[in-house]
Amino acid sequence: MRLTIPIKRSLGLAFAFFLVSVPSPAQKQTAGTGPLNLTANSANVGESGIPVRINIFRWSTDEERNPVVAALNPAAQPTAQAATADGGRGAAGARGGPGGRGGARGDQGAAAARADQDDAAQADQDAAAQSAQAARGGGGRGGRGRGDAAPAKPADPISALTAAIGKAPTVGYLWTKEVVGYSIKYAYRTPLPDGGERIILATDRRLGAGTAGWKPVATGTPTDYEFTLIEVRMDSKGLGEGKASLTTKVILDNEAKTLALDNYAATPAILQNVKR
């Protein structure tokens, strides 16, 4: 009996050590999705060689990314515009006839409102005035409450994108030699065919807005974005470069379902020696 107790304890400790040492399937599935720290040096800007640190605490969730991506989705704009126009026509129809006289009888329609007018001559004058107004393009008197509202102007995609980025939660920071860092509001990564990865980041402030150190020296027209989109491409060894929207338009990559830089290959790199 004295010999069996130590043996059982030894077997129990060995089994417990095995459970702790072997990672569970859930842990394997989440590998590579945690925090990421990158270092780099500035390039092709007013002050090249400036050390840059990128600290990504976590990656944006689908719920956080959707409003940002939808801002540049052309298909979403006509749908929203049609919904707004339909709502305007429905509200106008509920108001009834000319000059808002439908009142409580708005549900009876414009025809019933005109039938209830006491002065037939006034009705003829109103009809003639409305015909003349339509011939002139319907301006000035707002169509006498008929509900023919002009279609809403489509929202500016960049303005919508700027607002969406500003509302997103902070998931990391980009640090330069400036005292204040840049809040990263959008962080997305996707694998590349060569075994590397593509990292898309967006900050809610323009990189170098308060200093000339980040003014691009390469030829190209600077963008007027209030935010900055950075696209980093790294090889399988974890080395790469980063490019930004300082002189390049931001577009929607429909295949990857993410924001991206237009013509990445022709965009000058502003981050070199990017590595983990």
Beta strands, then each sheet from edge to edge (+ up, - down):
strand 1: 36-42
strand 2: 51-56
strand 3: 172-175
strand 4: 182-191
strand 5: 197-203
strand 6: 228-234
strand 7: 239-244
strand 8: 250-253
strand 9: 258-261
strand 10: 269-275
sheet 1: 1+ 2- 3+ 4- 5+ 6- 7+ 10- 1+
sheet 2: 8+ 9-
end
